[in-house]
Amino acid sequence: MLLAGTLAFSSCQSDTEAPVAADLNSANPAVAEQARKVQELSTQIARQKAVIETEQAKLTALEQQLQGSQQNLDGIKNEVKANP
């Protein structure tokens, strides 16, 4: 799961990384500060997407467990009906 999050993180960064990296070193303080904010928000978004992907995988696993448990319950109930 960590690898998937890292890949998502790195892929999101590549979209704006080059222009932002250049702007971070701008002689204009306003440009440099705004570039820092852009970089920080991009990083936060990438991390949040990684968290969402991880949580979605957990949810899918729980749904599969629920489906299996429901099938087991139905099977047990049918067995009880057949053998009272």
Buried (B, 14 or more C-beta within 10 A) or exposed (E): EEEEBEEBBEEBBEEBEEEBEEBBEEEEEEBEEBBEEBBEEBEEEBBEBBEEBBEEEEEEEEEEEEEEEEEEEEEEEEEEEEEE
